[in-house]
């Protein structure tokens, strides 16, 4: 197949491109970075020969270049209908550099892998989708559907400057199809069609600061522990349905971050600030969960005779993609043609750009790639063969099966 051969010819270029991308730090200002502008500028130089290339930059005075970039490029097909590959430009910080065996922001090629921050998340898919499109251009063939590339900012910090902005620009047609290569399995044998609702909560529990030897009875630390442990038990008991599409197959409610309350051991805190991460299966409405949490908050506030406040830090929910959707079948046929197996479908507890498309009514949305699942870890890597083989899938996707 000419398209597959064209992708394979780009193998060395793909390795170099990913190494180059790793060296361009693209961290959101929320995490102490300077944004994605330089990475976007680098990628723009690789989009020659495409039928259209547009930028949708969003102003952000927190970064030195003043904007958060979004790239939309297209190779046209016979039909107006487009299959879009959506990847993100930004990466998370490296974390504790002592845990890395190689420099986190230098692409190191070793044993069939490329090591570095952002190599898998989402550099692998930036490169595989880019060279899939370049292979189509190189081949001189015209696919049935147009192949579109969407490279967005801000995915790791909320997507306000990225896909949320693009969805307001009327770029996408309701008949279009979308693949978000931001979650995958080591064999590429699973296609994600659903994501749990995400609910992040902040709890501010009030008490009365006092000396530890003379407790007032309003220890904010104790009140917070009692409240959150009771909330944890009741949420798991109330919302206990199981959905086999997901791993784990149930909703999770996890107490996580806790802010510092006092500096010294012998002071009882008058204020305690804690957080909870909730991942809710689609069987439940997020508002129903919030109403239940409010009932428990009111009870503890009344019993303790002191205020408890709740703030919703993040709330994201979306309907699942039907397993019978055309993009699911098209992905299955293409993967089966290239790899000899038919992928299954599943749901995840994380959150990708796919959820924003589904929430906006774009039902033809799938998330898929081939990845070992080392995103955000120290010594993150991309398997070179995964990158190249995924590019072949993306390149054949807009052609009819059996091409």
C-alpha positions in Angstrom: 0.0 0.0 0.0 1.5 3.3 -1.1 0.3 5.2 2.0 1.8 2.6 4.4 5.1 2.7 2.5 5.1 6.5 2.6 4.7 6.4 6.4 7.5 3.9 6.8 9.8 6.1 4.7 9.2 8.9 7.3 10.4 6.8 10.3 13.7 8.6 10.8 12.0 12.0 10.4 9.4 11.0 12.9 12.0 10.2 15.5 13.9 13.4 14.9 10.7 15.5 15.1 9.6 14.0 18.4 13.1 14.5 19.9 12.9 18.2 18.8 9.4 18.6 20.3 10.6 17.2 23.6 13.2 19.9 23.9 10.6 22.6 23.5 9.1 23.1 26.9 5.4 23.7 26.6 4.1 23.9 30.1 1.0 25.9 31.1 1.5 29.1 33.3 -0.5 27.4 36.0 2.4 25.0 36.4 5.1 27.7 36.1 5.6 27.4 32.4 5.5 29.8 29.4 2.9 28.1 27.3 3.0 26.3 23.9 3.9 29.1 21.4 7.4 27.9 20.5 6.1 24.3 19.9 3.3 25.6 17.7 5.8 27.7 15.7 8.0 24.6 15.2 5.0 22.5 14.0 3.8 25.2 11.6 7.0 24.7 9.6 6.1 21.1 9.0 2.7 21.8 7.5 3.8 22.8 4.0 1.7 21.2 1.3 -1.5 21.0 3.3 -4.6 22.3 1.7 -5.3 24.7 4.6 -3.5 25.7 7.8 -5.0 28.2 10.3 -4.1 29.4 13.7 -6.7 30.2 16.4 -4.6 31.9 19.1 -6.1 33.0 22.4 -4.7 36.0 24.3 -3.0 35.2 27.7 -0.9 37.8 29.3 0.6 35.3 31.7 3.0 34.0 28.9 5.8 35.9 27.3 4.4 35.7 23.7 1.0 36.8 24.9 -1.0 34.0 23.3 -1.9 30.3 23.6 -1.8 28.8 20.1 -4.1 26.3 18.4 -3.4 24.9 15.0 -6.1 23.6 12.5 -4.8 22.0 9.3 -6.4 19.9 6.6 -5.6 17.6 3.7 -8.8 17.6 1.5 -10.6 14.5 0.4 -13.2 13.8 -2.2 -16.0 14.6 0.3 -16.3 17.6 2.5 -16.7 15.4 5.6 -13.6 15.4 7.7 -11.9 13.0 10.1 -10.1 15.1 12.7 -7.1 13.9 14.7 -7.0 16.0 17.9 -3.8 16.1 19.9 -2.5 18.6 22.5 0.7 20.7 22.5 1.2 21.2 26.3 2.9 18.9 28.7 3.1 18.6 32.5 6.2 19.5 34.4 8.9 17.0 34.9 8.4 16.6 38.7 11.3 15.5 40.8 14.2 15.4 38.3 16.1 13.0 40.6 13.7 10.3 39.5 14.7 10.6 35.9 17.5 8.5 34.4 17.8 10.8 31.4 17.3 14.6 31.1 13.5 15.1 31.0 13.6 17.8 28.3 16.0 16.1 25.9 14.8 13.4 23.6 16.9 10.3 24.2 16.6 7.4 21.8 17.3 4.0 23.5 16.2 0.4 22.9 13.4 1.3 20.5 12.1 4.1 22.7 12.3 7.9 22.9 12.6 9.1 26.5 11.5 12.6 27.6 8.7 14.6 29.1 5.8 14.7 26.8 7.1 11.9 24.6 3.9 9.8 25.0 1.6 12.5 26.3 1.0 13.8 23.7 4.1 14.1 21.5 3.8 10.6 20.1 0.3 11.5 18.6 1.4 14.9 17.4 4.0 13.2 15.3 2.0 10.2 14.2 -0.9 12.3 13.0 1.4 14.9 11.4 3.3 12.2 9.3 0.0 10.4 8.5 -1.1 13.6 6.8 2.3 14.1 5.2 2.2 10.6 3.8 -1.1 11.3 2.1 0.3 14.4 0.6 3.5 12.6 -0.5 1.5 9.8 -2.1 -0.4 12.1 -4.3 -3.6 10.1 -3.6 -6.9 11.8 -2.6 -8.7 10.1 0.3 -12.5 9.7 0.5 -12.7 12.0 3.5 -10.6 15.0 4.4 -8.0 14.4 7.1 -7.8 17.3 9.6 -5.3 17.9 12.3 -6.1 19.9 15.5 -3.3 20.7 17.8 -4.5 22.5 20.9 -3.1 24.3 23.9 -4.0 24.0 27.5 -5.2 20.4 27.7 -3.3 19.7 30.9 -4.7 22.7 32.7 -8.4 22.8 31.8 -8.6 23.4 28.0 -10.0 26.9 28.4 -7.4 28.2 25.9 -7.6 25.2 23.7 -10.4 22.9 22.6 -13.1 24.8 24.5 -12.1 27.9 22.5 -12.1 26.1 19.2 -15.5 24.5 19.8 -16.9 28.1 19.8 -15.4 29.0 16.4 -17.7 26.9 14.2 -14.8 25.0 12.7 -16.3 21.5 12.8 -19.3 20.2 11.0 -21.9 18.0 12.8 -21.2 15.2 10.3 -17.5 15.2 11.0 -15.7 12.4 12.9 -13.0 12.8 15.6 -10.2 10.7 17.0 -8.4 11.8 20.1 -5.1 9.9 20.4 -4.6 10.7 24.1 -5.4 7.4 25.8 -4.5 3.9 24.6 -3.3 0.4 25.5 0.0 -1.3 24.7 -1.4 -3.3 21.9 -3.9 -0.7 20.6 -6.6 -3.2 21.0 -9.1 -0.9 22.8 -11.1 2.1 21.6 -12.3 4.5 24.3 -16.0 5.5 23.8 -16.9 7.0 27.2 -15.4 8.9 30.1 -16.5 9.2 33.7 -17.8 12.5 34.8 -15.1 14.5 36.7 -16.0 16.4 39.9 -13.3 18.1 41.9 -14.4 19.6 45.2 -12.8 21.9 47.7 -14.0 21.8 51.3 -13.4 24.6 53.7 -14.2 23.6 57.3 -14.3 26.2 60.0 -13.5 25.8 63.7 -11.9 27.8 66.4 -8.1 28.2 66.7 -6.9 27.6 70.2 -4.0 26.2 72.3 -3.9 22.4 72.0 -3.8 22.1 75.8 -7.1 24.0 76.1 -9.3 22.7 73.3 -12.4 24.7 72.4 -14.3 21.8 71.0 -14.2 23.3 67.5 -11.1 21.6 66.1 -11.3 22.3 62.3 -8.9 19.4 61.7 -11.1 16.9 63.5 -14.3 18.3 62.0 -12.8 18.0 58.5 -11.8 14.4 59.0 -15.1 13.4 60.4 -17.0 15.1 57.6 -14.8 13.8 54.8 -14.7 10.2 56.1 -18.5 10.2 56.5 -18.9 11.7 53.1 -16.6 9.1 51.6 -18.5 6.2 53.1 -21.9 7.6 52.1 -21.0 8.4 48.5 -19.7 4.9 47.9 -22.8 3.4 49.5 -25.3 5.6 47.7 -23.7 5.6 44.2 -22.6 2.0 44.0 -23.8 1.0 40.5 -21.4 -0.9 38.3 -20.7 -0.3 34.6 -18.5 -3.0 33.0 -17.4 -0.6 30.3 -15.0 1.1 32.8 -12.0 0.1 34.8 -12.7 0.2 37.7 -16.3 -0.5 36.9 -17.8 1.9 39.5 -17.7 5.6 40.6 -14.7 6.6 42.7 -14.7 9.3 45.4 -11.1 9.9 46.7 -10.0 12.4 49.3 -6.7 13.8 47.9 -5.0 17.2 48.6 -5.0 18.9 52.0 -3.7 22.4 52.5 -1.5 23.3 55.5 -3.5 24.5 58.4 -1.1 25.6 61.2 2.7 25.7 61.5 3.1 24.3 65.0 1.9 21.1 66.7 0.4 22.7 69.8 -2.1 24.9 68.0 -5.6 23.6 67.1 -6.5 24.9 63.6 -9.4 27.2 63.1 -9.6 26.4 59.4 -9.1 23.2 57.4 -9.0 23.0 53.6 -9.3 19.6 51.8 -10.1 18.3 48.4 -11.8 15.3 46.8 -11.5 13.8 43.3 -14.8 12.2 42.1 -15.0 10.1 38.9 -18.7 9.3 38.3 -20.0 6.7 35.8 -22.6 7.9 33.3 -25.3 6.0 35.1 -25.5 9.0 37.5 -26.1 12.7 37.0 -23.4 14.9 38.5 -26.1 17.3 39.9 -27.7 14.4 41.8 -24.3 13.7 43.4 -23.8 17.3 44.3 -27.3 17.5 45.9 -26.5 14.5 48.0 -23.1 16.0 49.1 -25.0 19.2 50.0 -27.3 17.2 52.3 -24.3 15.7 54.2 -22.6 19.1 54.4 -25.7 20.7 55.9 -26.0 17.9 58.5 -22.4 18.3 59.6 -22.5 22.1 59.6 -25.6 22.0 61.8 -24.2 19.3 64.1 -20.9 21.2 64.6 -22.5 24.6 64.8 -19.8 26.0 62.5 -19.6 26.7 58.8 -18.5 24.2 56.1 -18.1 25.5 52.6 -18.0 23.6 49.3 -16.5 24.9 46.1 -16.7 23.0 42.8 -13.2 23.3 41.3 -14.0 21.3 38.2 -17.1 19.7 36.7 -16.9 17.8 33.4 -19.4 15.3 32.0 -20.2 14.0 28.6 -22.4 11.3 27.1 -20.8 8.1 25.7 -20.2 7.5 22.0 -22.5 4.8 20.6 -20.6 1.6 19.9 -22.3 1.5 16.5 -20.9 5.0 15.6 -19.3 5.2 12.1 -15.9 6.3 13.5 -15.8 3.3 15.8 -16.4 0.9 12.9 -14.0 2.7 10.7 -11.2 2.6 13.3 -12.0 -1.1 13.9 -11.8 -2.0 10.2 -8.6 0.0 9.7 -6.8 -1.5 12.7 -8.0 -5.0 11.8 -6.7 -4.5 8.2 -3.3 -3.4 9.4 -2.8 -5.4 12.6 -5.0 -8.5 12.3 -7.3 -8.0 15.3 -10.6 -6.2 16.0 -10.4 -3.8 18.9 -12.9 -3.8 21.7 -14.4 -0.7 23.3 -14.1 0.6 26.9 -14.5 3.7 29.1 -11.9 5.5 31.2 -11.9 7.5 34.5 -9.7 10.2 33.1 -10.5 13.1 30.9 -9.5 13.9 27.3 -10.6 16.4 24.6 -13.0 13.7 23.5 -15.3 14.6 26.4 -15.7 18.2 25.2 -16.7 17.0 21.7 -19.2 14.6 23.1 -20.6 17.2 25.4 -21.0 19.6 22.4 -23.0 17.0 20.5 -20.3 15.5 18.3 -21.3 11.9 18.8 -18.8 10.5 16.2 -15.9 10.8 18.7 -13.4 8.1 19.7 -10.1 8.1 21.7 -7.4 5.7 20.6 -3.7 5.2 20.3 -1.1 2.6 21.1 0.7 3.5 24.3 2.3 1.8 27.3 0.5 4.3 29.6 3.5 6.1 31.1 2.1 9.7 30.8 3.1 12.0 33.7 5.6 9.5 35.0 9.3 10.0 35.5 11.2 8.4 32.6 8.2 8.8 30.3 8.8 7.3 26.9 7.3 6.7 23.5 7.7 3.4 21.7 8.9 4.2 18.2 7.1 1.4 16.6 3.8 2.5 18.3 4.3 6.0 16.8 4.9 4.7 13.3 2.2 2.1 13.3 -0.4 4.6 14.7 0.6 6.9 11.8 -0.3 4.1 9.4 -3.7 3.8 11.0 -4.4 7.5 10.8 -3.2 7.7 7.2 -5.5 4.9 6.0 -8.5 6.1 8.1 -9.9 8.6 5.5 -9.7 5.9 2.7 -12.3 3.2 2.3 -11.4 -0.1 4.0 -9.6 -2.5 1.8 -7.7 0.2 0.0 
